[in-house]
Amino acid sequence: MLVLVKPLAKSKKVSWKLVRRSLGEGGPSPLGRSNLRIQTARAPQLLSPEFRLMKLKGLFQAAVFIPMLHLRVILTSLFLILPGFSESITVPAATAYLDPDSRGARVRPEGIAHWKSQENSINWFGKFAATGKFTAKVELILTEGDTITMTLSSGNKKSKATVTGKKDTPVIADFGVFHITKPGFQQLSLTASKPPKTIKSLILDGPATKDVHFNMKPRRNAASVHLSYPIERGTKVSAFYCEMTGVEDPLWTYYMACGWHRGYFGMQVNSPTERRIIFSVWDSGGEAIDRKKVGQEDRVTLVAKGQGVYSGDFGNEGTGGHSHLKYLWKTGQKQKFLVTAEPVSDTQTIFAGYYFHPDKKDWMLISSWKAPKEGKRLRGLYSFSENFAGQNGHILRKALYGNQWIRTADGKWHEITKTTFSHDSTGKKDRLDRYMGLGKDNQFFLSHGGFLNNYTKYGEPFTRKSSGNSPEAMNLPPLPPVEK
């Protein structure tokens, strides 16, 4: 309810009879009726700043002395004292993140349960468009009779609330008023004196919540972000070279350097002790999930692989042949990737992925695959960065991409200096913390997660300066023969 009132002259007396008459014997009229007005100079004290600031306790004391007023009159007054209820927003706990242990509780659509340690916190991130005040509450379920104290932090303020469990009934922890002084992303962090049974939601209300944005979906992955390289249509690309540097290295990150219409090549963080160099090629056909359903005529087949490389199948994102080398690539160190394409018939092409091994200081084959129903070279070139597990989708991911080159079928190398930015469907409305740019080192960068306020429009173009550092001068692995 939103009530706009023009202040009237001050008066020492309040005509409760007139207030009752104005509101109606049965309480206030329906929302929007013009007779919900107080049109007397004898009743402005009800709407004066002093009365609005009256504590809730004082309001109910006044109500004791005027029993003829309907309860709805009191509720109407509450709306006058605490504006902004129309901006209330309920954010599911299932959209929040746990720190420092991202797997320290069970996150389900109905809430967060089995909170393992009180050292962990539950964190929501919202992008506030307005400044001002807001109230914060948390809905939770406790074991009957169990009492806990919880702390909610936002900005520089920490507020505590103590609640006791009721039988089969959620309870509300009220943390009072917080302030937003500057628009942008804001973190709200919840801790508890001991783990509650279930956290259900965060409830915000007040002027500062106008147009606030939270990801309201249970998918907590950061948006995937991409670089698309414009290559003139009809160009016969026999090799694609790209240098890539991981700037941040949270778990469950895949930085992809060389992507094309049939596969992808990059590096991944699998665990605190395991990292991989991954090269994969898609099958023909339209099967998206199960490779067992793909006929032999549509399957890519392994031609060769490097020492220590694992090869096998993959599914659930299309199907195809997968290969990886377990190698602890270093954050901040430039990595070099090369993909080649050699048509061996009108309907078959061999795609190969080569990685420059930093320790051996030499190129090594990850794997090569023969792709059916192809017979062409590389097209649809791109790079990307992906958060493939949502538990830590709030953590910043960033990588640099530079010195991109293509080799055409005639054996000539051409530098790629232009790209455009894109993202997946999550980046459209749900996760807005995704952007790209051009660094001082003349490399493109992709950034996602971290709930930074930076933002790049879909399709925005970028251009870097030519480096002139052609791979042709490098000691490259065998390349496809020049087309005569």
C-alpha positions in Angstrom: 0.0 0.0 0.0 1.3 3.5 -0.9 -0.4 6.5 0.8 0.6 10.0 -0.1 -0.4 12.6 2.5 0.0 16.4 2.3 1.2 17.7 5.7 -1.4 19.9 7.5 -0.9 22.6 10.0 0.0 21.4 13.5 -2.7 20.9 16.1 -2.6 19.7 19.7 -5.8 17.7 19.4 -6.7 14.7 17.4 -10.3 14.1 16.4 -10.5 10.3 16.6 -14.2 10.5 15.8 -13.4 12.2 12.6 -10.7 9.7 11.8 -13.1 6.9 12.3 -15.7 8.6 10.1 -13.1 9.2 7.4 -11.9 5.6 7.4 -15.4 4.2 7.6 -17.2 2.2 10.3 -15.9 -1.0 8.9 -12.3 0.1 8.5 -10.5 1.7 5.5 -12.0 1.6 2.1 -10.5 -0.5 -0.7 -7.1 0.6 -2.1 -7.5 3.5 -4.4 -10.8 4.9 -3.1 -10.8 8.6 -2.8 -12.5 8.6 0.6 -9.4 7.2 2.3 -8.4 10.7 3.3 -8.1 12.7 6.5 -9.5 16.1 5.6 -9.3 18.0 8.9 -6.9 20.4 10.5 -7.8 18.8 13.8 -6.3 15.4 13.0 -2.8 16.0 11.5 -1.0 14.8 14.5 -1.8 11.3 13.3 0.3 12.0 10.2 2.9 14.4 11.6 6.7 13.4 11.5 6.6 13.1 15.3 3.8 10.5 15.1 5.5 8.6 12.3 8.6 8.2 14.4 6.6 6.9 17.3 7.8 3.5 18.4 5.6 0.5 17.7 5.0 0.2 21.4 3.6 3.6 21.6 1.2 3.0 18.8 -0.3 0.0 20.5 -0.6 1.9 23.8 -2.6 4.5 21.9 -4.8 1.8 20.5 -5.7 0.7 24.0 -7.3 4.0 24.7 -9.3 4.1 21.5 -10.9 0.6 21.3 -13.5 1.8 18.8 -10.9 1.8 16.0 -10.7 -1.2 13.8 -7.4 -3.2 13.7 -7.1 -2.2 10.1 -6.7 1.5 11.1 -3.6 0.4 13.1 -2.3 -1.5 10.1 -2.8 1.5 7.9 -0.8 3.6 10.4 2.0 1.1 10.3 2.2 1.4 6.5 2.5 5.2 7.0 5.3 4.7 9.5 7.2 2.1 7.6 6.8 2.9 3.9 8.2 0.6 1.2 6.2 -2.6 1.9 5.2 -2.6 -1.8 8.9 -3.3 -2.6 9.2 -6.4 -0.6 11.3 -9.2 -2.1 11.8 -12.8 -1.0 15.1 -14.4 -2.1 15.2 -18.2 -1.8 18.0 -19.6 0.3 18.7 -22.1 -2.6 20.2 -19.2 -4.6 22.8 -18.4 -1.9 26.4 -19.4 -1.6 28.4 -21.0 1.3 31.8 -19.7 2.5 34.5 -20.9 3.1 33.2 -24.4 2.4 31.0 -24.3 -0.6 29.9 -27.8 0.1 29.3 -27.2 3.8 25.5 -27.7 3.6 22.9 -29.3 1.4 21.3 -26.8 -0.9 17.9 -27.8 -2.3 15.0 -25.8 -3.8 13.2 -25.9 -0.4 16.2 -24.4 1.4 19.6 -24.9 2.9 19.9 -27.8 5.4 22.5 -30.0 7.1 24.6 -26.9 7.8 27.8 -28.7 8.9 29.7 -25.9 10.7 28.9 -22.6 12.4 32.2 -21.4 10.8 30.4 -21.4 7.5 28.3 -18.4 6.3 25.4 -18.2 3.9 25.7 -15.4 1.4 23.3 -13.6 -0.9 24.3 -11.1 -3.5 21.9 -8.4 -4.9 22.4 -5.5 -7.2 20.7 -2.5 -5.7 19.5 0.2 -8.0 18.4 2.6 -5.3 19.9 4.0 -2.1 18.2 4.3 1.3 17.0 2.0 4.0 15.8 -1.6 3.9 14.7 -4.1 6.5 16.0 -7.7 6.5 14.5 -10.9 7.8 15.4 -14.5 7.4 12.8 -17.3 7.4 14.0 -20.6 8.9 13.0 -23.8 10.6 14.4 -24.9 13.9 13.8 -27.9 16.1 11.0 -27.2 18.5 12.3 -25.3 21.6 15.7 -24.9 20.1 17.1 -21.3 20.4 19.9 -19.8 18.3 21.4 -16.4 17.7 22.0 -15.4 14.1 24.0 -12.5 12.7 23.3 -10.8 9.4 26.0 -8.5 7.9 25.6 -6.0 5.1 28.1 -3.3 4.4 29.6 -2.1 7.6 26.7 -3.2 9.8 26.1 -6.4 11.7 22.8 -7.1 13.3 21.8 -10.0 15.6 18.5 -11.8 16.1 17.6 -14.6 18.5 14.8 -17.0 17.6 13.3 -20.1 19.1 11.9 -23.0 17.2 8.2 -23.8 16.9 6.6 -27.2 16.1 6.3 -27.6 12.3 6.3 -23.9 11.8 8.9 -21.6 10.2 10.1 -18.7 12.4 11.3 -15.2 11.4 14.6 -13.7 12.5 14.2 -9.9 12.2 17.5 -8.1 11.8 16.1 -4.6 11.6 17.2 -1.8 9.3 20.2 -1.6 7.0 21.4 1.2 4.6 22.5 1.3 1.0 24.7 4.3 0.4 25.7 3.5 -3.2 24.0 1.6 -6.0 25.6 -1.7 -7.0 26.1 -5.2 -5.8 25.8 -5.8 -2.1 26.6 -8.9 -0.1 24.4 -10.1 2.8 26.1 -12.7 4.9 24.4 -14.9 7.5 26.1 -16.7 10.4 24.6 -18.6 13.4 25.7 -19.6 16.9 24.9 -23.1 15.9 23.6 -24.7 12.6 19.8 -24.3 12.2 17.6 -27.0 10.8 16.8 -25.3 7.5 17.2 -21.8 6.1 14.3 -21.0 3.7 14.6 -17.4 2.5 15.9 -13.9 2.9 13.1 -11.2 3.0 14.0 -7.6 2.2 11.7 -4.6 2.3 11.9 -0.8 2.1 12.8 2.0 -0.3 16.3 0.6 -1.1 14.8 -2.6 -2.5 13.2 -0.7 -5.5 14.3 -2.5 -8.7 16.9 -4.6 -6.7 18.1 -7.6 -8.7 18.9 -11.1 -7.4 19.4 -14.3 -9.3 16.2 -16.1 -8.3 16.9 -19.4 -10.0 18.5 -22.4 -8.3 21.3 -22.5 -11.0 24.1 -20.8 -9.2 26.8 -21.0 -11.9 28.4 -17.8 -13.0 27.4 -16.9 -16.6 29.6 -18.4 -19.3 31.3 -15.8 -21.4 32.7 -16.0 -24.9 35.0 -14.3 -27.5 33.8 -14.7 -31.1 36.5 -14.2 -33.8 35.1 -12.9 -37.1 36.7 -14.8 -40.0 35.7 -14.0 -43.5 33.2 -16.5 -44.9 34.8 -19.1 -47.1 38.3 -18.8 -45.5 40.0 -22.2 -45.4 41.5 -22.3 -42.0 43.9 -25.2 -41.4 45.3 -24.1 -38.0 44.2 -21.8 -35.1 46.7 -20.6 -32.6 45.9 -18.8 -29.3 47.7 -17.8 -26.1 45.8 -17.8 -22.8 46.6 -16.9 -19.2 44.5 -17.8 -16.2 44.4 -14.8 -13.9 42.1 -16.3 -11.3 41.9 -20.1 -10.5 38.9 -21.1 -8.5 37.8 -24.7 -8.5 35.5 -25.9 -11.3 36.7 -23.4 -13.9 37.3 -24.2 -17.6 39.3 -21.6 -19.6 39.0 -22.5 -23.3 41.5 -21.1 -25.8 40.7 -22.7 -29.2 37.1 -23.5 -30.0 35.6 -24.2 -33.4 32.5 -25.7 -34.9 33.5 -29.3 -34.0 35.3 -29.0 -30.7 37.2 -27.1 -28.0 40.7 -27.0 -26.4 41.7 -25.4 -23.1 42.6 -25.9 -19.4 40.6 -26.8 -16.3 40.7 -26.6 -12.5 39.3 -29.9 -11.2 40.4 -29.9 -7.6 43.0 -28.3 -5.3 45.5 -30.9 -6.5 44.4 -31.6 -10.1 44.3 -29.6 -13.2 43.8 -30.7 -16.8 44.6 -29.8 -20.4 41.4 -30.8 -22.3 40.9 -31.5 -26.0 37.5 -32.7 -27.2 35.8 -33.2 -30.6 32.0 -33.6 -31.2 30.3 -36.5 -33.0 28.1 -35.9 -36.0 24.3 -36.2 -35.6 22.0 -34.6 -33.1 22.4 -36.8 -29.9 22.8 -34.5 -26.9 23.1 -36.8 -23.9 24.1 -40.5 -24.4 26.9 -41.5 -26.7 25.7 -45.1 -26.6 22.9 -43.9 -28.9 25.3 -42.6 -31.5 25.8 -44.9 -34.5 29.3 -45.8 -35.7 28.8 -43.7 -38.9 28.4 -40.6 -36.7 31.2 -41.2 -34.2 34.5 -39.4 -34.1 37.4 -42.0 -33.8 40.7 -41.6 -32.0 43.7 -41.4 -34.4 46.5 -40.7 -31.9 47.2 -39.3 -28.5 50.2 -38.0 -26.5 52.1 -39.7 -23.7 50.2 -39.7 -20.4 46.9 -38.6 -22.1 43.6 -40.2 -21.2 41.0 -40.6 -23.9 37.4 -41.7 -23.8 33.8 -40.6 -24.4 31.7 -37.6 -23.3 28.1 -36.7 -23.3 25.4 -34.4 -21.8 26.6 -31.5 -23.9 26.4 -33.2 -27.2 28.5 -36.3 -27.5 32.0 -37.0 -28.8 35.6 -38.0 -28.1 37.3 -36.6 -25.0 41.0 -36.4 -24.0 42.9 -34.8 -21.2 46.4 -34.5 -19.8 46.7 -34.1 -16.0 49.1 -31.2 -15.6 49.3 -28.5 -12.9 49.4 -25.5 -15.2 50.3 -22.3 -13.4 48.1 -19.4 -12.8 49.6 -16.2 -14.3 51.7 -18.2 -16.7 50.9 -17.9 -20.4 49.8 -21.1 -22.1 49.9 -21.9 -25.8 47.4 -23.9 -27.8 47.2 -25.0 -31.4 44.4 -26.8 -33.3 44.8 -28.1 -36.8 42.4 -29.5 -39.4 43.3 -31.8 -42.2 40.6 -33.1 -44.6 41.5 -36.6 -45.6 38.4 -37.2 -47.8 35.4 -35.4 -49.0 33.5 -36.5 -45.8 36.3 -36.8 -43.2 38.6 -34.4 -41.4 41.3 -35.1 -38.8 41.3 -32.5 -36.0 44.4 -32.4 -33.7 45.2 -30.4 -30.5 48.8 -29.5 -29.6 49.8 -28.0 -26.3 53.1 -26.2 -25.6 54.4 -28.0 -22.4 56.0 -25.3 -20.2 58.2 -27.8 -18.4 59.4 -29.6 -21.5 59.5 -26.4 -23.5 58.2 -28.2 -26.5 54.9 -28.9 -28.3 53.1 -32.2 -27.5 50.1 -33.8 -29.0 47.1 -34.1 -26.7 45.1 -36.1 -29.3 43.8 -36.3 -32.8 40.3 -37.4 -34.0 38.8 -38.3 -37.3 35.4 -36.7 -37.7 32.8 -38.1 -40.1 30.4 -36.2 -42.3 32.9 -33.3 -42.4 35.6 -33.0 -45.0 36.1 -29.3 -44.2 38.5 -27.2 -42.2 38.1 -24.9 -39.1 35.2 -22.4 -38.8 33.2 -20.7 -36.1 36.3 -19.8 -34.1 35.9 -18.7 -30.5 37.2 -18.7 -26.9 35.3 -18.9 -23.6 35.4 -19.2 -19.9 33.0 -21.5 -17.9 32.1 -22.2 -14.3 30.9 -25.8 -14.7 29.8 -26.3 -11.0 27.5 -23.8 -9.3 28.6 -24.3 -5.7 31.2 -21.5 -6.1 29.6 -19.5 -8.8 30.1 -16.3 -6.7 33.9 -16.4 -7.0 35.6 -14.3 -9.6 37.0 -16.0 -12.8 39.3 -14.1 -15.2 41.6 -15.1 -18.1 43.6 -13.3 -20.7 43.4 -14.2 -24.4 46.0 -12.8 -26.9 48.1 -13.3 -30.0 45.5 -15.2 -31.9 46.5 -16.3 -35.4 45.0 -18.5 -38.2 46.9 -20.4 -40.9 45.0 -20.7 -44.2 45.2 -23.7 -46.5 47.8 -21.9 -48.7 50.2 -21.9 -45.7 50.0 -18.2 -44.9 49.5 -16.9 -41.3 47.0 -14.1 -40.5 46.6 -12.3 -37.2 43.2 -12.0 -35.5 42.8 -8.6 -33.8 39.0 -8.3 -33.6 36.5 -10.1 -31.4 32.9 -9.7 -30.1 31.6 -10.5 -26.6 28.8 -12.9 -25.9 27.4 -14.9 -23.0 25.0 -17.8 -22.3 21.4 -17.5 -21.2 22.3 -17.2 -17.6 24.1 -13.9 -18.4 21.0 -12.4 -20.0 18.9 -11.8 -16.9 20.1 -13.9 -14.0 23.8 -13.2 -13.6 24.8 -9.7 -14.6 28.4 -9.9 -13.3 30.0 -10.7 -16.6 32.2 -8.5 -18.9 35.2 -8.4 -21.1 37.8 -5.8 -22.2 41.2 -5.1 -23.5 44.1 -5.0 -21.0 47.2 -2.8 -21.0 49.2 -5.8 -22.3 47.2 -5.8 -25.5 45.2 -8.9 -24.6 41.5 -9.4 -24.4 40.2 -10.6 -21.1 37.0 -12.4 -20.0 35.7 -11.9 -16.4 32.6 -13.5 -14.8 31.5 -14.2 -11.2 32.6 -12.1 -8.2 29.5 -9.9 -8.4 31.5 -7.0 -9.7 29.6 -4.0 -11.1 31.3 -4.1 -14.5 29.0 -5.0 -17.3 29.5 -5.6 -21.1 26.7 -5.6 -23.6 26.1 -8.7 -25.7 27.7 -8.4 -29.1 30.0 -5.5 -28.2 33.1 -5.5 -30.4 36.7 -5.1 -29.3 39.9 -4.6 -31.3 43.5 -5.1 -30.1 46.7 -3.8 -31.7 48.6 -6.2 -34.0 51.5 -7.9 -32.2 53.2 -9.2 -35.3 54.4 -12.2 -33.3 53.5 -14.9 -35.8 53.6 -18.6 -34.8 55.4 -19.2 -38.0 58.6 -18.2 -36.3 58.1 -20.9 -33.6 59.2 -24.5 -33.7 55.7 -25.8 -34.4 54.5 -29.4 -34.6 53.6 -30.9 -38.0 51.0 -28.8 -39.8 48.5 -29.9 -42.5 50.0 -29.9 -46.0 49.6 -26.8 -48.1 46.7 -27.0 -50.5 47.8 -26.8 -54.1 
